[in-house]
Amino acid sequence: MASMYHSTRSNAMECSAKRAVLDGLAPDGGLYVTDELGRTPIDLGRVVAQTYRENAADILGTLLDDYTAEEIEACVDAAYGKTFASKEVTPLVSVGDDYILELFWGPTSAFKDVALQMLPQLMSRAASQTSERIMILAATSGDTGKAALAGFADTPNLGITVFYPHGGTSEIQRLQMVTQAGDNVAVGAVRGNFDDTQSAVKRIFGDEELRARLAKQNVVLSSANSINIGRLAPQVVYYFDAYAQLVRQGAIACGDRVDFCVPTGNFGDVLAGYFARRMGLPVRKLIVASNANNVLTDFLATGVYDRNRPFYKTISPSMDILISSNLERLLYYMSDGNASYVASLMNDLAETGRYKVSDEMLERIQEVFDCGFATDDEAREVMRSCFDEHGYVLDPHTAVAWHVSRNTPKEDGVARIILSTASPYKFCRDVCAALGVTSEGSDFDCMRTLEAASKTHAPAALSALEAASVRFDDVMNADDMSAYVEEKCGELL
């Protein structure tokens, strides 16, 4: 029997994995989870012997088991067959005493490509069994938007609308979005920060009157953010595959434990590591690396989640987040599936901006997770030192993880993998400044400067943005987003 999914806030109203992928967010505002997670362990020996695509088929087939094997295989071939510049998809490289998992070889040079080349495949196959037309909504702090746009562009019966905080991304990230081609795409800037944008998107999903009006047009809304289980599940794959690469490189034996250090803001990337751990990957610690917006660091240290704090714009903008949506899934599993308890915590967050977990839950979380944060100056320092010592260029987000890893104790004999989430060329001005080379002129001048200084090459899709035409220049208040979505549903679907 196929696994059933339900909300983190209620065990009622179960649905299939395909329905969960199509809906994105549960009707009560919770996130979809399955109680079958980890009950079918993944065979590590098989993982080590397989390619990335073969591992993806096994892991996705386990997590989303109402898709047929043929459907999953077709999805994997379409997502990873020809779209990544590395034959390993996510190659593992040795840098100093640690390993870096390079997640930026996809079409938009960010880790989001791994999931967002797959999600449209999963969604289109699920949608083919219904008569619905689907509008994808995404709030982005930088990378999700472009990766989603690239994945969903011109997909039949699917439209996509992406919102990003006005002035809250790098210039390269902004250009990637506003120059996107496709007849079914729309992009809007929102005055405020990412949390304002993400909260407004969640309100749109909860707007019953809007949902009823769209239903009359046979249109439903869905999500491309990591709140969608179809977006989260593909990220589990690269944890297993990174482990397999370590074994094949002779760095560890199959069965040895490893650490992962993950730069994260919305908690989706590191949550995928927790899913992998529950599915049998021998993970000792998942180290959560935050920037100055260190709400997760404080939570993991104290058990108090409090978004009532200053919001900082940093050189690692994809992590400029104070409301980490995917943490809700961890709370569900760490409470042994106590949906009413999770609902009460989320109610506290909505009403007061904070909640506190029990001491018992905090102890359970700390058995798996460690944490730390880096200021912009600390990130700059490690970008410079990593390049000087190893000749390796870190982007600002990976630099945060590098700093946190360096300041988190290791256990003898346990290898540590740092997840590198974006190409440094997406943030070339800040990288150039950190390396001590000129950062004057346009971002594309900085891109050329970085190429010369590092003796590496900018991804072609990024350098080509210099000549691309801007298609989208809409700027709006958060209160105007719902009307914008309804307008785009009429235009694009």
Residue, then its C-alpha position, 0 to 999 in steps of 0.5 A: m500500500a502506498s504511503m499516505y501524507h497528511s498535515t504536520r498540524s493534523n493527522a486527518m485528511e490523508c492524501s497520496a504523494k501525488r496530491a501532496v505534490l500538487d497541493g504544496l501546502a496542506p489545507d490547514g496551513g501545515l506541511y505535508v508529512t508521512d508517518e512512513l518516513g524511515r520504515t523502509p531503509i535505503d540499502l547503503g551497499r546498493v547506494v555506493a554501487q549506483t550512479y546519481r540517477e539510479n540512487a535518485a530513482d530508488i530514493l524518490g520511489t521510496l518517498l513518493d511511492d504512489y508514482t510508478a517505477e516507470e514514472i520515476e525513471a522518466c522524471v529522473d531522466a528528464a531532470y538529470g539526463k542533460t541539464f547538469a554540467s557535471k556528470e556526477v550531478t553533485p560532485l564531491v571535492s576535497v578542500g583542506d581537511d574537509y569535503i565540499l559537495e558542489l550543488f551548483w552545476g545545474p542550469t541556474s548555478a544554485f543547489k535549488d536546481v537539484a530539486l527544481q529540475m525534478l519538481p516540474q516532472l513530478m507535478s506534471r505527471a500528477a497533474s496529467q491525471t486531473s483536469e486542473r490547471i495549476m499556478i505555481l507560487a514561489a517566494t524567493s530570497g534569491d535562488t529558488g525563484k530562478a531555479a523554479l522559473a527555469g524548471f517550469a517555463d513553458t510546461p503545459n497546463l502549469g503557470i508560475t509566479v515568483f515573488y522576491p524582496h525588492g532590493g533583497t537579492s544580488e544583482i545577478q540573482r535579480l537579473q536571472m529572474v527578470t530576464q526569464a523567457g517563457d509564456n507561462v511565467a511572471v515575476g514581481a518584486v515585493r517591498g519588504n524582506f523575504d519573510d514579508t514575501q513568504s508570509a504573504v504567499k502563505r496567506i494567499f494559499g489560505d485565502e478561501e475566497l480566492r481559492a473558490r474563484l479560481a476553482k470556477q476556472n479550474v485553476v488551483l494554486s501550488s508551491a515551488n518552495s521547499i514546503n512542497i514535499g516534491r521539492l524536498a524529496p529530491q534533496v535527500v538524494y544528494y546526501f546519500d550520493a555524497y556518502a557514496q562518493l566518499v566511500r568510492q574515494g576511499a575516504i570512509a568505509c561503508g557504514d562509517r558515520v559522517d557530519f554534514c555542515v549546511p548553510t540554511g535559512n528556511f531549513g529545507d536543505v538541512l531537513a533533507g539531511y535529516f530525512a536521509r538520516r531517518m532513511g538509514l544514512p549514518v549521519r553523526k551530526l547535521i550542523v546548521a550554519s546561519n548568517a547574522n539572521n541567526v534565529l536557528t542558532d538560538f533555537l537549536a541552542t535554547g529551544v526558543y524560536d523567536r523571530n522578534r529580532p532585527f532583520y539584517k541584509t547580508i552578503s549571503p542574501s538567500m539566508d536572510i530569513l527569520i521564519s524557517s518554514n521547514l522547521e515545522r516538519l522537524l517538530y512533527y517528527m521530533s514530537d513523535g507525530n504529535a500534530s496537535y502539539v505542532a499546531s499549538l507551537m505554530n499558533d504561538l508563532a503566529e500570535t506572538g512571533r515565538y514559541k518554546v519547545s519542551d526540554e525533552m524535545l530540545e534534547r532530542i534535537q540536539e542529539v542530531f543537530d549542532c549549530g553556529f553562525a557567521t557575520d559578514d566579516e567572518a564570511r569574508e575572512v574565510m573566503r579570503s583564507c580558503f582561496d589563499e590556502h587552497g585556491y578554492v573560491l567560496d560563495p558567501h553562503t558556503a563561506v558561512a558554512w566553512h566558518v561554522s564548520r571550523n568552529t564546531p568540534k569534530e569527532d576523530g575519524v568522522a569525515r565532514i562534508i560542507l554543502s556548497t549551495a551556489s556558484p561564487y559568480k552569482f555574488c561576484r562583487d562581494v567575492c571580489a571584495a573579500l579576495g581583495v581584488t577590484s570590485e568596481g564597475s558592473d557586476f559583469d565587470c566583477m565577474r570578469t575580474l573574478e575569472a582572471a583572479s581565480k583562473t576559473h570561468a563564470p557559468a555561461a548562463l550567468s555571463a550571458l545575462e549581460a546582454a539579456s533583456v529585462r521582461f519583468d519590472d513590477v514592484m508591489n506591496a505585500d497586500d497587492m500580491s493576491a490580486y497580482v496572482e489572480e490576474k496572472c492566473g487569467e493571463l498565463l493559464 
